[in-house]
Amino acid sequence: MLLLYTEIQYQILNHLNKFLRNVTYEKLENLQFSTF
């Protein structure tokens, strides 16, 4: 049971990290486009 929980938690964190990374990259690209 605990193992399953950690696996799910790991998956969620993984997805969150990917999502945040994507959002951050998009924001950075937008900033670059607006400044140059």
mmCIF file as Biopython writes it, N, C-alpha, C and O atoms, coordinates in Angstrom:
data_model
#
loop_
_atom_site.group_PDB
_atom_site.id
_atom_site.type_symbol
_atom_site.label_atom_id
_atom_site.label_alt_id
_atom_site.label_comp_id
_atom_site.label_asym_id
_atom_site.label_entity_id
_atom_site.label_seq_id
_atom_site.pdbx_PDB_ins_code
_atom_site.Cartn_x
_atom_site.Cartn_y
_atom_site.Cartn_z
_atom_site.occupancy
_atom_site.B_iso_or_equiv
_atom_site.auth_seq_id
_atom_site.auth_asym_id
_atom_site.pdbx_PDB_model_num
ATOM 1   N N  . MET A ? 1  ? 0.838  -1.204 0.000   1.0 0.0 1  A 1 
ATOM 2   C CA . MET A ? 1  ? 0.000  0.000  0.000   1.0 0.0 1  A 1 
ATOM 3   C C  . MET A ? 1  ? 0.875  1.257  0.000   1.0 0.0 1  A 1 
ATOM 4   O O  . MET A ? 1  ? 0.659  2.172  -0.794  1.0 0.0 1  A 1 
ATOM 5   N N  . LEU A ? 2  ? 1.846  1.291  0.881   1.0 0.0 2  A 1 
ATOM 6   C CA . LEU A ? 2  ? 2.741  2.440  0.961   1.0 0.0 2  A 1 
ATOM 7   C C  . LEU A ? 2  ? 3.534  2.595  -0.338  1.0 0.0 2  A 1 
ATOM 8   O O  . LEU A ? 2  ? 3.758  3.707  -0.816  1.0 0.0 2  A 1 
ATOM 9   N N  . LEU A ? 3  ? 3.949  1.470  -0.893  1.0 0.0 3  A 1 
ATOM 10  C CA . LEU A ? 3  ? 4.718  1.496  -2.133  1.0 0.0 3  A 1 
ATOM 11  C C  . LEU A ? 3  ? 3.896  2.109  -3.259  1.0 0.0 3  A 1 
ATOM 12  O O  . LEU A ? 3  ? 4.390  2.920  -4.043  1.0 0.0 3  A 1 
ATOM 13  N N  . LEU A ? 4  ? 2.641  1.708  -3.320  1.0 0.0 4  A 1 
ATOM 14  C CA . LEU A ? 4  ? 1.749  2.247  -4.341  1.0 0.0 4  A 1 
ATOM 15  C C  . LEU A ? 4  ? 1.603  3.758  -4.169  1.0 0.0 4  A 1 
ATOM 16  O O  . LEU A ? 4  ? 1.629  4.512  -5.142  1.0 0.0 4  A 1 
ATOM 17  N N  . TYR A ? 5  ? 1.452  4.179  -2.937  1.0 0.0 5  A 1 
ATOM 18  C CA . TYR A ? 5  ? 1.285  5.598  -2.648  1.0 0.0 5  A 1 
ATOM 19  C C  . TYR A ? 5  ? 2.516  6.397  -3.097  1.0 0.0 5  A 1 
ATOM 20  O O  . TYR A ? 5  ? 2.387  7.463  -3.700  1.0 0.0 5  A 1 
ATOM 21  N N  . THR A ? 6  ? 3.679  5.883  -2.803  1.0 0.0 6  A 1 
ATOM 22  C CA . THR A ? 6  ? 4.897  6.590  -3.195  1.0 0.0 6  A 1 
ATOM 23  C C  . THR A ? 6  ? 5.015  6.647  -4.713  1.0 0.0 6  A 1 
ATOM 24  O O  . THR A ? 6  ? 5.456  7.651  -5.272  1.0 0.0 6  A 1 
ATOM 25  N N  . GLU A ? 7  ? 4.622  5.572  -5.372  1.0 0.0 7  A 1 
ATOM 26  C CA . GLU A ? 7  ? 4.665  5.541  -6.829  1.0 0.0 7  A 1 
ATOM 27  C C  . GLU A ? 7  ? 3.751  6.610  -7.415  1.0 0.0 7  A 1 
ATOM 28  O O  . GLU A ? 7  ? 4.135  7.327  -8.339  1.0 0.0 7  A 1 
ATOM 29  N N  . ILE A ? 8  ? 2.556  6.711  -6.880  1.0 0.0 8  A 1 
ATOM 30  C CA . ILE A ? 8  ? 1.596  7.721  -7.348  1.0 0.0 8  A 1 
ATOM 31  C C  . ILE A ? 8  ? 2.129  9.127  -7.080  1.0 0.0 8  A 1 
ATOM 32  O O  . ILE A ? 8  ? 2.061  10.011 -7.934  1.0 0.0 8  A 1 
ATOM 33  N N  . GLN A ? 9  ? 2.652  9.306  -5.891  1.0 0.0 9  A 1 
ATOM 34  C CA . GLN A ? 9  ? 3.219  10.605 -5.524  1.0 0.0 9  A 1 
ATOM 35  C C  . GLN A ? 9  ? 4.349  10.978 -6.488  1.0 0.0 9  A 1 
ATOM 36  O O  . GLN A ? 9  ? 4.456  12.124 -6.924  1.0 0.0 9  A 1 
ATOM 37  N N  . TYR A ? 10 ? 5.182  9.998  -6.809  1.0 0.0 10 A 1 
ATOM 38  C CA . TYR A ? 10 ? 6.297  10.220 -7.727  1.0 0.0 10 A 1 
ATOM 39  C C  . TYR A ? 10 ? 5.784  10.632 -9.108  1.0 0.0 10 A 1 
ATOM 40  O O  . TYR A ? 10 ? 6.316  11.552 -9.730  1.0 0.0 10 A 1 
ATOM 41  N N  . GLN A ? 11 ? 4.754  9.943  -9.575  1.0 0.0 11 A 1 
ATOM 42  C CA . GLN A ? 11 ? 4.177  10.267 -10.885 1.0 0.0 11 A 1 
ATOM 43  C C  . GLN A ? 11 ? 3.623  11.688 -10.900 1.0 0.0 11 A 1 
ATOM 44  O O  . GLN A ? 11 ? 3.833  12.440 -11.852 1.0 0.0 11 A 1 
ATOM 45  N N  . ILE A ? 12 ? 2.928  12.034 -9.853  1.0 0.0 12 A 1 
ATOM 46  C CA . ILE A ? 12 ? 2.346  13.381 -9.761  1.0 0.0 12 A 1 
ATOM 47  C C  . ILE A ? 12 ? 3.444  14.438 -9.772  1.0 0.0 12 A 1 
ATOM 48  O O  . ILE A ? 12 ? 3.341  15.441 -10.479 1.0 0.0 12 A 1 
ATOM 49  N N  . LEU A ? 13 ? 4.477  14.216 -8.999  1.0 0.0 13 A 1 
ATOM 50  C CA . LEU A ? 13 ? 5.594  15.162 -8.965  1.0 0.0 13 A 1 
ATOM 51  C C  . LEU A ? 13 ? 6.242  15.274 -10.335 1.0 0.0 13 A 1 
ATOM 52  O O  . LEU A ? 13 ? 6.607  16.365 -10.775 1.0 0.0 13 A 1 
ATOM 53  N N  . ASN A ? 14 ? 6.379  14.152 -10.995 1.0 0.0 14 A 1 
ATOM 54  C CA . ASN A ? 14 ? 6.956  14.133 -12.337 1.0 0.0 14 A 1 
ATOM 55  C C  . ASN A ? 14 ? 6.152  15.002 -13.287 1.0 0.0 14 A 1 
ATOM 56  O O  . ASN A ? 14 ? 6.703  15.826 -14.017 1.0 0.0 14 A 1 
ATOM 57  N N  . HIS A ? 15 ? 4.844  14.806 -13.267 1.0 0.0 15 A 1 
ATOM 58  C CA . HIS A ? 15 ? 3.971  15.579 -14.144 1.0 0.0 15 A 1 
ATOM 59  C C  . HIS A ? 15 ? 4.025  17.056 -13.795 1.0 0.0 15 A 1 
ATOM 60  O O  . HIS A ? 15 ? 4.056  17.909 -14.682 1.0 0.0 15 A 1 
ATOM 61  N N  . LEU A ? 16 ? 4.035  17.351 -12.525 1.0 0.0 16 A 1 
ATOM 62  C CA . LEU A ? 16 ? 4.111  18.747 -12.090 1.0 0.0 16 A 1 
ATOM 63  C C  . LEU A ? 16 ? 5.402  19.395 -12.570 1.0 0.0 16 A 1 
ATOM 64  O O  . LEU A ? 16 ? 5.398  20.526 -13.055 1.0 0.0 16 A 1 
ATOM 65  N N  . ASN A ? 17 ? 6.496  18.673 -12.431 1.0 0.0 17 A 1 
ATOM 66  C CA . ASN A ? 17 ? 7.784  19.210 -12.870 1.0 0.0 17 A 1 
ATOM 67  C C  . ASN A ? 17 ? 7.785  19.493 -14.361 1.0 0.0 17 A 1 
ATOM 68  O O  . ASN A ? 17 ? 8.252  20.543 -14.802 1.0 0.0 17 A 1 
ATOM 69  N N  . LYS A ? 18 ? 7.261  18.552 -15.136 1.0 0.0 18 A 1 
ATOM 70  C CA . LYS A ? 18 ? 7.200  18.751 -16.584 1.0 0.0 18 A 1 
ATOM 71  C C  . LYS A ? 18 ? 6.345  19.951 -16.924 1.0 0.0 18 A 1 
ATOM 72  O O  . LYS A ? 18 ? 6.707  20.781 -17.758 1.0 0.0 18 A 1 
ATOM 73  N N  . PHE A ? 19 ? 5.197  20.028 -16.259 1.0 0.0 19 A 1 
ATOM 74  C CA . PHE A ? 19 ? 4.280  21.133 -16.518 1.0 0.0 19 A 1 
ATOM 75  C C  . PHE A ? 19 ? 4.946  22.467 -16.192 1.0 0.0 19 A 1 
ATOM 76  O O  . PHE A ? 19 ? 4.907  23.399 -16.995 1.0 0.0 19 A 1 
ATOM 77  N N  . LEU A ? 20 ? 5.555  22.553 -15.013 1.0 0.0 20 A 1 
ATOM 78  C CA . LEU A ? 20 ? 6.208  23.795 -14.596 1.0 0.0 20 A 1 
ATOM 79  C C  . LEU A ? 20 ? 7.339  24.160 -15.545 1.0 0.0 20 A 1 
ATOM 80  O O  . LEU A ? 20 ? 7.522  25.328 -15.889 1.0 0.0 20 A 1 
ATOM 81  N N  . ARG A ? 21 ? 8.091  23.156 -15.963 1.0 0.0 21 A 1 
ATOM 82  C CA . ARG A ? 21 ? 9.203  23.403 -16.872 1.0 0.0 21 A 1 
ATOM 83  C C  . ARG A ? 21 ? 8.684  23.971 -18.188 1.0 0.0 21 A 1 
ATOM 84  O O  . ARG A ? 21 ? 9.242  24.927 -18.726 1.0 0.0 21 A 1 
ATOM 85  N N  . ASN A ? 22 ? 7.618  23.378 -18.697 1.0 0.0 22 A 1 
ATOM 86  C CA . ASN A ? 22 ? 7.028  23.858 -19.949 1.0 0.0 22 A 1 
ATOM 87  C C  . ASN A ? 22 ? 6.548  25.291 -19.818 1.0 0.0 22 A 1 
ATOM 88  O O  . ASN A ? 22 ? 6.803  26.121 -20.691 1.0 0.0 22 A 1 
ATOM 89  N N  . VAL A ? 23 ? 5.861  25.578 -18.739 1.0 0.0 23 A 1 
ATOM 90  C CA . VAL A ? 23 ? 5.341  26.931 -18.508 1.0 0.0 23 A 1 
ATOM 91  C C  . VAL A ? 23 ? 6.494  27.921 -18.405 1.0 0.0 23 A 1 
ATOM 92  O O  . VAL A ? 23 ? 6.436  29.014 -18.967 1.0 0.0 23 A 1 
ATOM 93  N N  . THR A ? 24 ? 7.532  27.534 -17.690 1.0 0.0 24 A 1 
ATOM 94  C CA . THR A ? 24 ? 8.683  28.419 -17.518 1.0 0.0 24 A 1 
ATOM 95  C C  . THR A ? 24 ? 9.354  28.701 -18.853 1.0 0.0 24 A 1 
ATOM 96  O O  . THR A ? 24 ? 9.707  29.844 -19.144 1.0 0.0 24 A 1 
ATOM 97  N N  . TYR A ? 25 ? 9.534  27.662 -19.669 1.0 0.0 25 A 1 
ATOM 98  C CA . TYR A ? 25 ? 10.151 27.851 -20.978 1.0 0.0 25 A 1 
ATOM 99  C C  . TYR A ? 25 ? 9.325  28.773 -21.848 1.0 0.0 25 A 1 
ATOM 100 O O  . TYR A ? 25 ? 9.860  29.636 -22.544 1.0 0.0 25 A 1 
ATOM 101 N N  . GLU A ? 26 ? 8.009  28.584 -21.803 1.0 0.0 26 A 1 
ATOM 102 C CA . GLU A ? 26 ? 7.138  29.450 -22.603 1.0 0.0 26 A 1 
ATOM 103 C C  . GLU A ? 26 ? 7.268  30.898 -22.162 1.0 0.0 26 A 1 
ATOM 104 O O  . GLU A ? 26 ? 7.354  31.805 -22.990 1.0 0.0 26 A 1 
ATOM 105 N N  . LYS A ? 27 ? 7.281  31.108 -20.855 1.0 0.0 27 A 1 
ATOM 106 C CA . LYS A ? 27 ? 7.415  32.479 -20.339 1.0 0.0 27 A 1 
ATOM 107 C C  . LYS A ? 27 ? 8.754  33.083 -20.755 1.0 0.0 27 A 1 
ATOM 108 O O  . LYS A ? 27 ? 8.819  34.250 -21.142 1.0 0.0 27 A 1 
ATOM 109 N N  . LEU A ? 28 ? 9.810  32.294 -20.676 1.0 0.0 28 A 1 
ATOM 110 C CA . LEU A ? 28 ? 11.130 32.778 -21.065 1.0 0.0 28 A 1 
ATOM 111 C C  . LEU A ? 28 ? 11.150 33.147 -22.544 1.0 0.0 28 A 1 
ATOM 112 O O  . LEU A ? 28 ? 11.693 34.184 -22.927 1.0 0.0 28 A 1 
ATOM 113 N N  . GLU A ? 29 ? 10.558 32.298 -23.365 1.0 0.0 29 A 1 
ATOM 114 C CA . GLU A ? 29 ? 10.520 32.580 -24.801 1.0 0.0 29 A 1 
ATOM 115 C C  . GLU A ? 29 ? 9.761  33.871 -25.072 1.0 0.0 29 A 1 
ATOM 116 O O  . GLU A ? 29 ? 10.181 34.696 -25.883 1.0 0.0 29 A 1 
ATOM 117 N N  . ASN A ? 30 ? 8.644  34.032 -24.386 1.0 0.0 30 A 1 
ATOM 118 C CA . ASN A ? 30 ? 7.844  35.240 -24.565 1.0 0.0 30 A 1 
ATOM 119 C C  . ASN A ? 30 ? 8.638  36.476 -24.151 1.0 0.0 30 A 1 
ATOM 120 O O  . ASN A ? 30 ? 8.584  37.515 -24.809 1.0 0.0 30 A 1 
ATOM 121 N N  . LEU A ? 31 ? 9.371  36.345 -23.057 1.0 0.0 31 A 1 
ATOM 122 C CA . LEU A ? 31 ? 10.178 37.470 -22.590 1.0 0.0 31 A 1 
ATOM 123 C C  . LEU A ? 31 ? 11.250 37.819 -23.617 1.0 0.0 31 A 1 
ATOM 124 O O  . LEU A ? 31 ? 11.485 38.993 -23.904 1.0 0.0 31 A 1 
ATOM 125 N N  . GLN A ? 32 ? 11.893 36.807 -24.162 1.0 0.0 32 A 1 
ATOM 126 C CA . GLN A ? 32 ? 12.929 37.049 -25.162 1.0 0.0 32 A 1 
ATOM 127 C C  . GLN A ? 32 ? 12.348 37.737 -26.384 1.0 0.0 32 A 1 
ATOM 128 O O  . GLN A ? 32 ? 12.947 38.662 -26.933 1.0 0.0 32 A 1 
ATOM 129 N N  . PHE A ? 33 ? 11.175 37.280 -26.805 1.0 0.0 33 A 1 
ATOM 130 C CA . PHE A ? 33 ? 10.552 37.873 -27.983 1.0 0.0 33 A 1 
ATOM 131 C C  . PHE A ? 33 ? 10.172 39.324 -27.733 1.0 0.0 33 A 1 
ATOM 132 O O  . PHE A ? 33 ? 10.272 40.163 -28.628 1.0 0.0 33 A 1 
ATOM 133 N N  . SER A ? 34 ? 9.746  39.611 -26.537 1.0 0.0 34 A 1 
ATOM 134 C CA . SER A ? 34 ? 9.290  40.966 -26.253 1.0 0.0 34 A 1 
ATOM 135 C C  . SER A ? 34 ? 10.461 41.925 -26.049 1.0 0.0 34 A 1 
ATOM 136 O O  . SER A ? 34 ? 10.319 43.127 -26.272 1.0 0.0 34 A 1 
ATOM 137 N N  . THR A ? 35 ? 11.620 41.407 -25.626 1.0 0.0 35 A 1 
ATOM 138 C CA . THR A ? 35 ? 12.741 42.313 -25.369 1.0 0.0 35 A 1 
ATOM 139 C C  . THR A ? 35 ? 13.615 42.508 -26.605 1.0 0.0 35 A 1 
ATOM 140 O O  . THR A ? 35 ? 14.233 43.561 -26.762 1.0 0.0 35 A 1 
ATOM 141 N N  . PHE A ? 36 ? 13.675 41.512 -27.481 1.0 0.0 36 A 1 
ATOM 142 C CA . PHE A ? 36 ? 14.563 41.649 -28.648 1.0 0.0 36 A 1 
ATOM 143 C C  . PHE A ? 36 ? 13.783 41.914 -29.926 1.0 0.0 36 A 1 
ATOM 144 O O  . PHE A ? 36 ? 14.377 42.054 -30.995 1.0 0.0 36 A 1 
#
